[in-house]
Amino acid sequence: IHAHPDDVELQCAGTLLRLKELGCPITIATMTPGDLGSADLPPEEISQVRRGEARRSAELLGADYMCLEFRDFGIVVDNDGRKRVTEAVRRAKADIVITAPPVDYMSDHEMTSRLVRDACFAASVPHYLTHQWDPAAVLERIPYLYYVDAIEGIDWFGRPIEPGFIVDVTATMERKLEMLACHASQRERLRRQHGLDEYLDGCRRWSATRGQQIGVAYGEAFSQHTGHPYPHDNRLAECGAGGRRMSLRPGKPAGA
């Protein structure tokens, strides 16, 4: 669950593809429909376009898609938002949750991170009601929680953020880019701004940067939330079926 359509594809689709290969059911959720994502189309029209793009991307993964219908620059940490996100975590029956990093370049990402963190905790609290007419069942336990990379791997001051570990996504990189390319409205907007396919090229470059840190072609970086009382063993690193394991290696500081 991330803020906008395309955030998941940019930051963790390669890992989701690996999880899907291991038989994991996956739900992609976005907080908003990307309603301010166009200089030409009004919010309702671009929202419809971007929901459709997000669904097509999820279909390439074989995943479900849901939009929580917050609005761009309107994601705030309050109890109404917390209930909405808690309901989504419960409805997905989440064992592992991957979301935005606590520190990133814009508020929507950071507020998403905070709300998802709270929702993972609240999802297993029996008497925390979400006020849905048909509420999902309470989870039996707090899900494993992971944060994706900040954009360009830096904090507010441009300082590198060291990830907890990096996933080798070399085998799924091209499929990841296919998913990202489904977001044609954003790809075209950035092509007009930059005069080249910066959307896909930038994603490939950063994935290569993270991959180089662990000696592979492409990688995606994560940090695990291990504060009390969240799970401490690294389920994402241990995920596997039939003796298979994901090729995960510890991260190293940028430039190392």
C-alpha positions as CSV (number, residue, x, y, z in Angstrom):
1,I,0.0,0.0,0.0
2,H,1.5,3.3,-1.1
3,A,0.2,6.8,-1.8
4,H,-0.4,7.1,-5.5
5,P,-0.9,4.9,-8.6
6,D,2.6,3.9,-9.8
7,D,4.4,4.3,-6.4
8,V,4.2,0.5,-5.8
9,E,5.5,-0.2,-9.3
10,L,8.5,2.2,-9.0
11,Q,9.5,0.9,-5.5
12,C,8.7,-2.7,-5.0
13,A,7.1,-4.4,-8.0
14,G,10.1,-6.6,-8.7
15,T,9.8,-8.0,-5.2
16,L,6.1,-8.5,-5.5
17,L,6.7,-10.4,-8.7
18,R,9.1,-12.7,-6.9
19,L,6.5,-13.2,-4.1
20,K,3.9,-14.0,-6.7
21,E,6.2,-16.7,-8.2
22,L,6.3,-18.3,-4.7
23,G,2.5,-18.5,-4.6
24,C,1.7,-15.5,-2.4
25,P,-1.7,-13.8,-3.1
26,I,-1.1,-10.1,-3.4
27,T,-3.3,-7.0,-3.1
28,I,-2.0,-3.6,-4.3
29,A,-3.6,-0.6,-2.7
30,T,-3.2,3.1,-3.3
31,M,-4.3,5.8,-0.9
32,T,-5.4,8.1,-3.7
33,P,-6.4,7.8,-7.4
34,G,-3.8,10.3,-8.3
35,D,-6.4,13.0,-8.8
36,L,-3.9,15.9,-9.2
37,G,-1.7,13.9,-11.7
38,S,-2.5,15.9,-14.8
39,A,-2.1,19.5,-16.0
40,D,-4.7,18.9,-18.7
41,L,-7.5,16.7,-17.3
42,P,-9.6,17.7,-14.3
43,P,-9.3,15.7,-11.1
44,E,-12.3,13.3,-11.7
45,E,-11.2,12.5,-15.2
46,I,-7.6,11.8,-14.4
47,S,-8.7,9.8,-11.4
48,Q,-10.7,7.5,-13.6
49,V,-7.7,7.1,-16.0
50,R,-5.3,6.4,-13.3
51,R,-7.5,3.8,-11.5
52,G,-7.7,2.0,-14.8
53,E,-3.9,2.1,-15.2
54,A,-3.4,0.8,-11.7
55,R,-5.8,-2.1,-12.4
56,R,-4.1,-3.1,-15.6
57,S,-0.7,-3.1,-13.8
58,A,-2.1,-5.2,-11.0
59,E,-3.5,-7.7,-13.6
60,L,0.0,-8.2,-15.0
61,L,1.0,-9.3,-11.5
62,G,-2.1,-11.3,-10.9
63,A,-2.9,-9.1,-8.0
64,D,-6.1,-7.5,-6.6
65,Y,-6.3,-3.7,-6.6
66,M,-8.1,-1.3,-4.3
67,C,-8.1,2.5,-4.0
68,L,-8.8,4.0,-0.6
69,E,-10.1,7.2,-2.1
70,F,-8.1,9.8,-0.2
71,R,-7.1,12.8,-2.3
72,D,-3.7,14.0,-3.4
73,F,-2.2,16.3,-0.7
74,G,-5.2,15.3,1.4
75,I,-3.8,12.4,3.3
76,V,-3.7,13.3,6.9
77,V,-3.1,11.3,10.1
78,D,-6.4,11.3,12.0
79,N,-8.7,8.6,13.3
80,D,-10.9,8.6,10.2
81,G,-7.9,7.9,8.0
82,R,-6.6,5.3,10.4
83,K,-9.9,3.4,10.3
84,R,-10.0,3.5,6.5
85,V,-6.5,2.0,6.3
86,T,-7.1,-0.5,9.0
87,E,-10.1,-1.8,7.1
88,A,-8.0,-2.2,4.0
89,V,-5.3,-4.2,5.9
90,R,-7.9,-6.4,7.4
91,R,-9.7,-6.9,4.1
92,A,-6.5,-8.0,2.4
93,K,-5.9,-10.5,5.2
94,A,-2.3,-9.2,5.2
95,D,0.5,-11.3,6.6
96,I,3.2,-8.9,5.1
97,V,2.6,-5.2,4.5
98,I,5.0,-3.1,2.3
99,T,4.5,0.6,2.4
100,A,6.0,4.1,2.0
101,P,9.1,5.1,4.0
102,P,8.7,7.3,7.1
103,V,11.0,10.0,5.5
104,D,10.5,10.8,1.9
105,Y,10.3,13.8,-0.4
106,M,6.5,14.6,0.0
107,S,3.9,14.6,2.6
108,D,1.5,12.1,1.0
109,H,4.2,9.4,1.2
110,E,5.1,10.2,4.8
111,M,1.4,10.3,6.0
112,T,0.8,7.0,4.2
113,S,3.7,5.5,6.1
114,R,2.4,6.7,9.4
115,L,-1.2,5.6,8.8
116,V,-0.2,2.1,7.5
117,R,2.1,1.7,10.6
118,D,-0.9,2.5,12.9
119,A,-3.2,0.3,10.8
120,C,-1.0,-2.7,11.1
121,F,-1.1,-2.4,14.9
122,A,-4.8,-1.7,15.0
123,A,-5.8,-4.5,12.6
124,S,-5.4,-7.1,15.3
125,V,-7.2,-5.1,18.0
126,P,-10.7,-6.8,18.4
127,H,-12.6,-3.7,19.5
128,Y,-11.1,-1.2,17.1
129,L,-14.1,-0.7,14.8
130,T,-13.7,0.7,11.3
131,H,-17.4,1.7,10.9
132,Q,-17.8,-0.2,7.7
133,W,-21.2,-1.5,6.9
134,D,-19.6,-4.9,6.2
135,P,-16.3,-4.8,8.2
136,A,-13.5,-7.3,7.5
137,A,-12.5,-9.7,10.2
138,V,-9.9,-8.7,12.7
139,L,-6.5,-10.1,12.0
140,E,-5.1,-12.7,14.4
141,R,-1.7,-10.9,14.7
142,I,0.1,-7.8,13.7
143,P,1.5,-8.2,10.1
144,Y,5.1,-8.0,9.2
145,L,5.8,-4.4,8.1
146,Y,8.4,-3.1,5.6
147,Y,9.2,0.3,4.2
148,V,10.4,0.8,0.6
149,D,13.2,3.1,-0.4
150,A,12.8,6.8,-0.2
151,I,12.9,8.3,-3.7
152,E,16.6,8.4,-4.7
153,G,17.5,6.8,-1.3
154,I,17.9,10.2,0.4
155,D,16.3,12.1,3.3
156,W,15.0,15.7,3.4
157,F,18.6,17.0,3.4
158,G,19.9,14.9,0.6
159,R,21.7,12.5,2.9
160,P,21.8,8.8,1.9
161,I,19.4,6.5,3.8
162,E,21.0,3.0,4.4
163,P,18.4,0.3,3.8
164,G,18.0,-2.8,5.9
165,F,18.4,-5.2,3.0
166,I,18.2,-5.3,-0.7
167,V,16.2,-7.8,-2.9
168,D,17.8,-9.1,-6.1
169,V,15.1,-8.3,-8.7
170,T,17.2,-9.0,-11.8
171,A,15.0,-11.8,-13.0
172,T,11.8,-9.7,-12.6
173,M,13.1,-6.3,-13.7
174,E,11.6,-6.3,-17.2
175,R,8.2,-7.4,-16.0
176,K,8.4,-4.6,-13.3
177,L,9.0,-2.1,-16.1
178,E,6.0,-3.5,-18.0
179,M,3.9,-2.8,-14.9
180,L,5.2,0.7,-14.6
181,A,4.6,1.3,-18.3
182,C,0.9,0.7,-17.6
183,H,0.8,4.1,-16.0
184,A,0.8,5.8,-19.5
185,S,-0.6,9.1,-18.3
186,Q,2.4,9.7,-16.0
187,R,4.9,8.3,-18.5
188,E,3.7,10.7,-21.2
189,R,3.6,13.7,-18.8
190,L,7.2,13.1,-17.8
191,R,8.3,12.4,-21.4
192,R,6.9,15.9,-22.3
193,Q,8.7,17.5,-19.4
194,H,12.1,15.7,-19.9
195,G,12.1,15.0,-23.6
196,L,13.0,11.3,-23.0
197,D,11.5,8.3,-21.3
198,E,12.7,9.4,-17.8
199,Y,9.9,7.5,-16.1
200,L,11.2,4.0,-17.1
201,D,14.9,5.0,-17.5
202,G,15.0,6.6,-14.1
203,C,13.5,3.5,-12.5
204,R,16.0,1.2,-14.3
205,R,18.9,3.5,-13.2
206,W,18.0,3.5,-9.5
207,S,17.3,-0.3,-9.5
208,A,20.7,-0.8,-11.0
209,T,22.2,1.4,-8.3
210,R,20.7,-0.7,-5.5
211,G,21.6,-3.9,-7.3
212,Q,25.3,-2.9,-7.6
213,Q,25.4,-2.6,-3.8
214,I,24.8,-6.4,-3.5
215,G,26.7,-7.4,-6.7
216,V,23.7,-8.0,-9.0
217,A,22.2,-6.2,-11.9
218,Y,19.0,-4.8,-10.2
219,G,17.7,-4.5,-6.7
220,E,15.0,-3.1,-4.5
221,A,15.8,-1.8,-1.0
222,F,13.7,-2.2,2.2
223,S,13.8,-1.6,5.9
224,Q,11.8,-3.6,8.4
225,H,9.7,-2.1,11.2
226,T,10.8,-4.0,14.3
227,G,9.6,-1.7,17.0
228,H,7.5,-3.1,19.9
229,P,5.3,-5.2,19.4
230,Y,5.8,-5.8,15.6
231,P,7.4,-9.1,14.5
232,H,11.2,-9.1,14.5
233,D,12.1,-12.1,12.4
234,N,12.5,-11.1,8.7
235,R,9.6,-13.0,7.0
236,L,10.2,-11.2,3.7
237,A,13.8,-12.5,3.7
238,E,12.7,-16.0,4.6
239,C,9.8,-16.3,2.2
240,G,9.9,-19.4,0.1
241,A,8.1,-22.5,-1.0
242,G,9.4,-26.1,-1.6
243,G,12.8,-25.2,-0.3
244,R,13.2,-22.1,-2.4
245,R,14.3,-18.8,-0.9
246,M,14.4,-15.3,-2.2
247,S,17.9,-14.0,-2.9
248,L,18.1,-11.2,-0.3
249,R,21.3,-9.7,1.0
250,P,22.1,-7.0,3.6
251,G,22.2,-3.5,2.3
252,K,25.3,-1.3,2.3
253,P,25.5,2.5,2.4
254,A,25.3,4.2,-1.0
255,G,28.7,4.4,-2.6
256,A,30.1,1.5,-0.5
